[in-house]
Amino acid sequence: MGTLATVVMAGCSGYHPAPKAFQEATIQPYRLDSGDRLRVTVFEQPNLSNTYLVDQAGYIAFPLVGGVPARGKTIQEMESIIAGKLRQGYLRDPDVSIEVANYRSIYIMGEVGQAGQYSYVAGMTIQNAIAVAGGFSPRANQTNVDVTRKINGRIITGRVSISDPVLAGDTIYVRERLF
């Protein structure tokens, strides 16, 4: 009996409930990172208005001003940064508006129909993401999943309910059920 309890407990040693930061991250303003595609509009400047990709280094290459750091910034912060750079000798009073044209991908692994990389959609839940990946496999634990998420520059993994929200860049791992 003692050996069985030891084996069962050893199997649970990888379990980490989601830290409080997981829930807090879902209500924070969206933070940009590599893979996000931004639609930048500079009012009355059609040559500057375009779609820009946040590169692997976390920058967007913007005309006239060059590389602009985007990683970890909110949309509003990026609008201010670009307007400030354009104000330095290029435009008198630039009016910059930014929206996310395409969010960075999410990754779904484990006991799903088709594991892989998928497009993130704002408002998506874990259950929605699993549906996009072909649903649960017959062996899947359908109650909760492990999510790896970048929060404040740190990579954190925690176990969450399938009704929890997904954030762009998340990696979702659907475990096999024990019985």
PyRosetta script that sets phi, psi and omega in degrees:
from pyrosetta import init, pose_from_sequence

init()
pose = pose_from_sequence("MGTLATVVMAGCSGYHPAPKAFQEATIQPYRLDSGDRLRVTVFEQPNLSNTYLVDQAGYIAFPLVGGVPARGKTIQEMESIIAGKLRQGYLRDPDVSIEVANYRSIYIMGEVGQAGQYSYVAGMTIQNAIAVAGGFSPRANQTNVDVTRKINGRIITGRVSISDPVLAGDTIYVRERLF")
pose.set_psi(1, -41.8)
pose.set_omega(1, -179.7)
pose.set_phi(2, -63.1)
pose.set_psi(2, -36.9)
pose.set_omega(2, -179.5)
pose.set_phi(3, -66.7)
pose.set_psi(3, -42.2)
pose.set_omega(3, 179.1)
pose.set_phi(4, -61.4)
pose.set_psi(4, -44.3)
pose.set_omega(4, 179.6)
pose.set_phi(5, -61.2)
pose.set_psi(5, -39.6)
pose.set_omega(5, 179.5)
pose.set_phi(6, -64.4)
pose.set_psi(6, -43.2)
pose.set_omega(6, 180.0)
pose.set_phi(7, -64.6)
pose.set_psi(7, -44.4)
pose.set_omega(7, -179.8)
pose.set_phi(8, -63.0)
pose.set_psi(8, -44.2)
pose.set_omega(8, -179.6)
pose.set_phi(9, -65.8)
pose.set_psi(9, -38.6)
pose.set_omega(9, 179.2)
pose.set_phi(10, -62.9)
pose.set_psi(10, -35.9)
pose.set_omega(10, 178.7)
pose.set_phi(11, -66.5)
pose.set_psi(11, -24.4)
pose.set_omega(11, -178.7)
pose.set_phi(12, -92.2)
pose.set_psi(12, -4.7)
pose.set_omega(12, -173.6)
pose.set_phi(13, -62.9)
pose.set_psi(13, -21.1)
pose.set_omega(13, 179.2)
pose.set_phi(14, -84.0)
pose.set_psi(14, -3.4)
pose.set_omega(14, -175.9)
pose.set_phi(15, -74.5)
pose.set_psi(15, 126.4)
pose.set_omega(15, 175.1)
pose.set_phi(16, -134.2)
pose.set_psi(16, 111.2)
pose.set_omega(16, 176.3)
pose.set_phi(17, -62.4)
pose.set_psi(17, 152.8)
pose.set_omega(17, -178.6)
pose.set_phi(18, -63.2)
pose.set_psi(18, 129.9)
pose.set_omega(18, 177.5)
pose.set_phi(19, -69.0)
pose.set_psi(19, 163.5)
pose.set_omega(19, -178.8)
pose.set_phi(20, -55.5)
pose.set_psi(20, -32.8)
pose.set_omega(20, -179.3)
pose.set_phi(21, -58.9)
pose.set_psi(21, -27.5)
pose.set_omega(21, 179.1)
pose.set_phi(22, -60.7)
pose.set_psi(22, -50.2)
pose.set_omega(22, -178.8)
pose.set_phi(23, -68.5)
pose.set_psi(23, -40.2)
pose.set_omega(23, -179.7)
pose.set_phi(24, -62.0)
pose.set_psi(24, -37.0)
pose.set_omega(24, -178.6)
pose.set_phi(25, -62.7)
pose.set_psi(25, -29.3)
pose.set_omega(25, -176.8)
pose.set_phi(26, -75.1)
pose.set_psi(26, -16.1)
pose.set_omega(26, -179.5)
pose.set_phi(27, -109.9)
pose.set_psi(27, 1.0)
pose.set_omega(27, 177.7)
pose.set_phi(28, -80.8)
pose.set_psi(28, 158.9)
pose.set_omega(28, 174.0)
pose.set_phi(29, -60.8)
pose.set_psi(29, 149.3)
pose.set_omega(29, -179.3)
pose.set_phi(30, -62.7)
pose.set_psi(30, 133.6)
pose.set_omega(30, 178.4)
pose.set_phi(31, -110.0)
pose.set_psi(31, 129.8)
pose.set_omega(31, -177.4)
pose.set_phi(32, -72.5)
pose.set_psi(32, 153.1)
pose.set_omega(32, 175.5)
pose.set_phi(33, -157.6)
pose.set_psi(33, 175.3)
pose.set_omega(33, -179.6)
pose.set_phi(34, -53.2)
pose.set_psi(34, 135.3)
pose.set_omega(34, 178.4)
pose.set_phi(35, 100.6)
pose.set_psi(35, -18.6)
pose.set_omega(35, 176.2)
pose.set_phi(36, -71.8)
pose.set_psi(36, 142.2)
pose.set_omega(36, 176.7)
pose.set_phi(37, -115.1)
pose.set_psi(37, 122.4)
pose.set_omega(37, -174.3)
pose.set_phi(38, -107.0)
pose.set_psi(38, 137.3)
pose.set_omega(38, 173.2)
pose.set_phi(39, -98.0)
pose.set_psi(39, 107.7)
pose.set_omega(39, -177.4)
pose.set_phi(40, -103.9)
pose.set_psi(40, 126.5)
pose.set_omega(40, 177.5)
pose.set_phi(41, -117.4)
pose.set_psi(41, 123.3)
pose.set_omega(41, 173.2)
pose.set_phi(42, -108.5)
pose.set_psi(42, 110.9)
pose.set_omega(42, -174.1)
pose.set_phi(43, -53.0)
pose.set_psi(43, 130.7)
pose.set_omega(43, -179.6)
pose.set_phi(44, 62.0)
pose.set_psi(44, 23.0)
pose.set_omega(44, 177.1)
pose.set_phi(45, -133.5)
pose.set_psi(45, 72.9)
pose.set_omega(45, -175.7)
pose.set_phi(46, -60.3)
pose.set_psi(46, -26.5)
pose.set_omega(46, 179.9)
pose.set_phi(47, -71.6)
pose.set_psi(47, -21.8)
pose.set_omega(47, 179.6)
pose.set_phi(48, -96.5)
pose.set_psi(48, -22.4)
pose.set_omega(48, -178.1)
pose.set_phi(49, -77.2)
pose.set_psi(49, 121.6)
pose.set_omega(49, -175.9)
pose.set_phi(50, -168.7)
pose.set_psi(50, -176.9)
pose.set_omega(50, 175.5)
pose.set_phi(51, -105.0)
pose.set_psi(51, 133.0)
pose.set_omega(51, -175.7)
pose.set_phi(52, -127.9)
pose.set_psi(52, 138.9)
pose.set_omega(52, 180.0)
pose.set_phi(53, -95.1)
pose.set_psi(53, 136.0)
pose.set_omega(53, 171.5)
pose.set_phi(54, -78.9)
pose.set_psi(54, 115.8)
pose.set_omega(54, -174.2)
pose.set_phi(55, -77.7)
pose.set_psi(55, 178.7)
pose.set_omega(55, -177.6)
pose.set_phi(56, -59.2)
pose.set_psi(56, -28.8)
pose.set_omega(56, 179.7)
pose.set_phi(57, -83.0)
pose.set_psi(57, -7.0)
pose.set_omega(57, 177.8)
pose.set_phi(58, 92.2)
pose.set_psi(58, 19.1)
pose.set_omega(58, -178.3)
pose.set_phi(59, -116.9)
pose.set_psi(59, 157.5)
pose.set_omega(59, 165.7)
pose.set_phi(60, -113.1)
pose.set_psi(60, 142.5)
pose.set_omega(60, 176.9)
pose.set_phi(61, -90.7)
pose.set_psi(61, 107.5)
pose.set_omega(61, -175.7)
pose.set_phi(62, -109.5)
pose.set_psi(62, 134.2)
pose.set_omega(62, -178.8)
pose.set_phi(63, -54.9)
pose.set_psi(63, 147.2)
pose.set_omega(63, 179.0)
pose.set_phi(64, 74.8)
pose.set_psi(64, -40.9)
pose.set_omega(64, -172.9)
pose.set_phi(65, -106.5)
pose.set_psi(65, -10.9)
pose.set_omega(65, 178.1)
pose.set_phi(66, 80.4)
pose.set_psi(66, -147.9)
pose.set_omega(66, -176.3)
pose.set_phi(67, -70.2)
pose.set_psi(67, 128.8)
pose.set_omega(67, 178.3)
pose.set_phi(68, -118.6)
pose.set_psi(68, 121.7)
pose.set_omega(68, -179.4)
pose.set_phi(69, -65.9)
pose.set_psi(69, 128.4)
pose.set_omega(69, -177.2)
pose.set_phi(70, -118.9)
pose.set_psi(70, -28.3)
pose.set_omega(70, -174.8)
pose.set_phi(71, -56.5)
pose.set_psi(71, 127.6)
pose.set_omega(71, 177.0)
pose.set_phi(72, 83.7)
pose.set_psi(72, -4.7)
pose.set_omega(72, -178.7)
pose.set_phi(73, -89.5)
pose.set_psi(73, 152.6)
pose.set_omega(73, 172.4)
pose.set_phi(74, -86.0)
pose.set_psi(74, 168.6)
pose.set_omega(74, 177.7)
pose.set_phi(75, -59.1)
pose.set_psi(75, -45.6)
pose.set_omega(75, -178.1)
pose.set_phi(76, -62.7)
pose.set_psi(76, -40.6)
pose.set_omega(76, 178.2)
pose.set_phi(77, -62.5)
pose.set_psi(77, -42.2)
pose.set_omega(77, 179.4)
pose.set_phi(78, -63.6)
pose.set_psi(78, -41.1)
pose.set_omega(78, 177.9)
pose.set_phi(79, -58.4)
pose.set_psi(79, -44.5)
pose.set_omega(79, 180.0)
pose.set_phi(80, -66.0)
pose.set_psi(80, -43.0)
pose.set_omega(80, -178.7)
pose.set_phi(81, -62.5)
pose.set_psi(81, -48.2)
pose.set_omega(81, -178.5)
pose.set_phi(82, -65.6)
pose.set_psi(82, -43.9)
pose.set_omega(82, 178.3)
pose.set_phi(83, -59.6)
pose.set_psi(83, -42.2)
pose.set_omega(83, 179.6)
pose.set_phi(84, -62.7)
pose.set_psi(84, -42.3)
pose.set_omega(84, 179.7)
pose.set_phi(85, -67.8)
pose.set_psi(85, -39.2)
pose.set_omega(85, 179.0)
pose.set_phi(86, -68.3)
pose.set_psi(86, -30.0)
pose.set_omega(86, 179.7)
pose.set_phi(87, -67.8)
pose.set_psi(87, -21.8)
pose.set_omega(87, -177.6)
pose.set_phi(88, -80.9)
pose.set_psi(88, 65.1)
pose.set_omega(88, 173.2)
pose.set_phi(89, 98.1)
pose.set_psi(89, 1.0)
pose.set_omega(89, -177.9)
pose.set_phi(90, -111.6)
pose.set_psi(90, -50.5)
pose.set_omega(90, -178.8)
pose.set_phi(91, -132.4)
pose.set_psi(91, 143.5)
pose.set_omega(91, -177.4)
pose.set_phi(92, -67.8)
pose.set_psi(92, -53.7)
pose.set_omega(92, -176.9)
pose.set_phi(93, -139.7)
pose.set_psi(93, 74.5)
pose.set_omega(93, -176.1)
pose.set_phi(94, -66.9)
pose.set_psi(94, 137.4)
pose.set_omega(94, 176.3)
pose.set_phi(95, -109.1)
pose.set_psi(95, 105.6)
pose.set_omega(95, -174.5)
pose.set_phi(96, -108.5)
pose.set_psi(96, 131.2)
pose.set_omega(96, 176.6)
pose.set_phi(97, -126.9)
pose.set_psi(97, 135.0)
pose.set_omega(97, -178.9)
pose.set_phi(98, -129.9)
pose.set_psi(98, 140.3)
pose.set_omega(98, 169.8)
pose.set_phi(99, -138.2)
pose.set_psi(99, 155.1)
pose.set_omega(99, 178.4)
pose.set_phi(100, -80.2)
pose.set_psi(100, 117.1)
pose.set_omega(100, 178.8)
pose.set_phi(101, -79.6)
pose.set_psi(101, -42.6)
pose.set_omega(101, 176.2)
pose.set_phi(102, -143.1)
pose.set_psi(102, 129.6)
pose.set_omega(102, 176.9)
pose.set_phi(103, -79.5)
pose.set_psi(103, 157.8)
pose.set_omega(103, 175.2)
pose.set_phi(104, -64.3)
pose.set_psi(104, 157.1)
pose.set_omega(104, -173.5)
pose.set_phi(105, -70.4)
pose.set_psi(105, 161.1)
pose.set_omega(105, 167.4)
pose.set_phi(106, -111.3)
pose.set_psi(106, 160.8)
pose.set_omega(106, -177.9)
pose.set_phi(107, -125.7)
pose.set_psi(107, 133.0)
pose.set_omega(107, -178.3)
pose.set_phi(108, -124.2)
pose.set_psi(108, 124.0)
pose.set_omega(108, -175.6)
pose.set_phi(109, -130.0)
pose.set_psi(109, 168.7)
pose.set_omega(109, 174.3)
pose.set_phi(110, 93.3)
pose.set_psi(110, -141.4)
pose.set_omega(110, -171.1)
pose.set_phi(111, -82.8)
pose.set_psi(111, 67.3)
pose.set_omega(111, 175.7)
pose.set_phi(112, -129.0)
pose.set_psi(112, 165.7)
pose.set_omega(112, -178.7)
pose.set_phi(113, -59.6)
pose.set_psi(113, -43.9)
pose.set_omega(113, -175.7)
pose.set_phi(114, -144.5)
pose.set_psi(114, 90.9)
pose.set_omega(114, 178.9)
pose.set_phi(115, -63.6)
pose.set_psi(115, 149.2)
pose.set_omega(115, 176.9)
pose.set_phi(116, 160.1)
pose.set_psi(116, -163.8)
pose.set_omega(116, -178.7)
pose.set_phi(117, -98.2)
pose.set_psi(117, 132.2)
pose.set_omega(117, -176.9)
pose.set_phi(118, -134.8)
pose.set_psi(118, 157.1)
pose.set_omega(118, 177.3)
pose.set_phi(119, -72.2)
pose.set_psi(119, 136.8)
pose.set_omega(119, 175.4)
pose.set_phi(120, -85.2)
pose.set_psi(120, 141.5)
pose.set_omega(120, 175.2)
pose.set_phi(121, -124.2)
pose.set_psi(121, 130.4)
pose.set_omega(121, -179.3)
pose.set_phi(122, -55.0)
pose.set_psi(122, 136.1)
pose.set_omega(122, 178.9)
pose.set_phi(123, 88.7)
pose.set_psi(123, -0.5)
pose.set_omega(123, -178.4)
pose.set_phi(124, -66.0)
pose.set_psi(124, 141.4)
pose.set_omega(124, 173.3)
pose.set_phi(125, -104.4)
pose.set_psi(125, 169.2)
pose.set_omega(125, 176.6)
pose.set_phi(126, -56.8)
pose.set_psi(126, -43.7)
pose.set_omega(126, -178.9)
pose.set_phi(127, -61.1)
pose.set_psi(127, -41.3)
pose.set_omega(127, 176.7)
pose.set_phi(128, -60.9)
pose.set_psi(128, -44.3)
pose.set_omega(128, -178.5)
pose.set_phi(129, -62.4)
pose.set_psi(129, -42.1)
pose.set_omega(129, 179.2)
pose.set_phi(130, -64.8)
pose.set_psi(130, -37.9)
pose.set_omega(130, 177.9)
pose.set_phi(131, -62.0)
pose.set_psi(131, -41.6)
pose.set_omega(131, 178.5)
pose.set_phi(132, -61.6)
pose.set_psi(132, -32.9)
pose.set_omega(132, -178.8)
pose.set_phi(133, -87.6)
pose.set_psi(133, 19.8)
pose.set_omega(133, 175.4)
pose.set_phi(134, 90.3)
pose.set_psi(134, 11.3)
pose.set_omega(134, 178.0)
pose.set_phi(135, 78.4)
pose.set_psi(135, -179.5)
pose.set_omega(135, -180.0)
pose.set_phi(136, -72.4)
pose.set_psi(136, 146.2)
pose.set_omega(136, 170.5)
pose.set_phi(137, -77.5)
pose.set_psi(137, 166.3)
pose.set_omega(137, 179.6)
pose.set_phi(138, -60.9)
pose.set_psi(138, -23.8)
pose.set_omega(138, -177.6)
pose.set_phi(139, -95.5)
pose.set_psi(139, 3.1)
pose.set_omega(139, -171.7)
pose.set_phi(140, -72.2)
pose.set_psi(140, 143.6)
pose.set_omega(140, 166.8)
pose.set_phi(141, -77.4)
pose.set_psi(141, 115.3)
pose.set_omega(141, -173.6)
pose.set_phi(142, -98.5)
pose.set_psi(142, 10.3)
pose.set_omega(142, -177.2)
pose.set_phi(143, -93.5)
pose.set_psi(143, -49.3)
pose.set_omega(143, -178.3)
pose.set_phi(144, -147.7)
pose.set_psi(144, 165.5)
pose.set_omega(144, -176.1)
pose.set_phi(145, -137.0)
pose.set_psi(145, 165.2)
pose.set_omega(145, 173.2)
pose.set_phi(146, -98.2)
pose.set_psi(146, 131.1)
pose.set_omega(146, 179.8)
pose.set_phi(147, -120.5)
pose.set_psi(147, 132.4)
pose.set_omega(147, 173.8)
pose.set_phi(148, -107.1)
pose.set_psi(148, 126.6)
pose.set_omega(148, -171.7)
pose.set_phi(149, -139.4)
pose.set_psi(149, 144.1)
pose.set_omega(149, 175.3)
pose.set_phi(150, -90.9)
pose.set_psi(150, 117.9)
pose.set_omega(150, -179.9)
pose.set_phi(151, -127.1)
pose.set_psi(151, 122.0)
pose.set_omega(151, -179.3)
pose.set_phi(152, 51.0)
pose.set_psi(152, 41.5)
pose.set_omega(152, 177.4)
pose.set_phi(153, 80.8)
pose.set_psi(153, -4.5)
pose.set_omega(153, 179.5)
pose.set_phi(154, -106.2)
pose.set_psi(154, 141.9)
pose.set_omega(154, 176.8)
pose.set_phi(155, -90.0)
pose.set_psi(155, 119.8)
pose.set_omega(155, -176.5)
pose.set_phi(156, -127.2)
pose.set_psi(156, 139.2)
pose.set_omega(156, 175.7)
pose.set_phi(157, -117.2)
pose.set_psi(157, 137.5)
pose.set_omega(157, 177.8)
pose.set_phi(158, -152.0)
pose.set_psi(158, 161.3)
pose.set_omega(158, -179.6)
pose.set_phi(159, -95.3)
pose.set_psi(159, 129.4)
pose.set_omega(159, -177.5)
pose.set_phi(160, -133.3)
pose.set_psi(160, 163.4)
pose.set_omega(160, 176.9)
pose.set_phi(161, -72.7)
pose.set_psi(161, 155.1)
pose.set_omega(161, 179.4)
pose.set_phi(162, -70.8)
pose.set_psi(162, -10.3)
pose.set_omega(162, 177.3)
pose.set_phi(163, -89.2)
pose.set_psi(163, -3.6)
pose.set_omega(163, 180.0)
pose.set_phi(164, -69.7)
pose.set_psi(164, 154.1)
pose.set_omega(164, 177.2)
pose.set_phi(165, -73.3)
pose.set_psi(165, 152.8)
pose.set_omega(165, 174.6)
pose.set_phi(166, -99.8)
pose.set_psi(166, 146.2)
pose.set_omega(166, 171.7)
pose.set_phi(167, -113.8)
pose.set_psi(167, 150.2)
pose.set_omega(167, 178.2)
pose.set_phi(168, -55.6)
pose.set_psi(168, 137.1)
pose.set_omega(168, 180.0)
pose.set_phi(169, 91.6)
pose.set_psi(169, -9.3)
pose.set_omega(169, -179.6)
pose.set_phi(170, -63.3)
pose.set_psi(170, 148.9)
pose.set_omega(170, 168.3)
pose.set_phi(171, -113.9)
pose.set_psi(171, 122.4)
pose.set_omega(171, -176.8)
pose.set_phi(172, -107.3)
pose.set_psi(172, 128.0)
pose.set_omega(172, 178.3)
pose.set_phi(173, -119.2)
pose.set_psi(173, 116.2)
pose.set_omega(173, 178.2)
pose.set_phi(174, -92.8)
pose.set_psi(174, 117.2)
pose.set_omega(174, -177.6)
pose.set_phi(175, -82.1)
pose.set_psi(175, 161.7)
pose.set_omega(175, 174.1)
pose.set_phi(176, -80.0)
pose.set_psi(176, 140.7)
pose.set_omega(176, 177.5)
pose.set_phi(177, -75.6)
pose.set_psi(177, 154.3)
pose.set_omega(177, -174.6)
pose.set_phi(178, -76.4)
pose.set_psi(178, -32.6)
pose.set_omega(178, -175.9)
pose.set_phi(179, -127.8)
pose.dump_pdb("model.pdb")
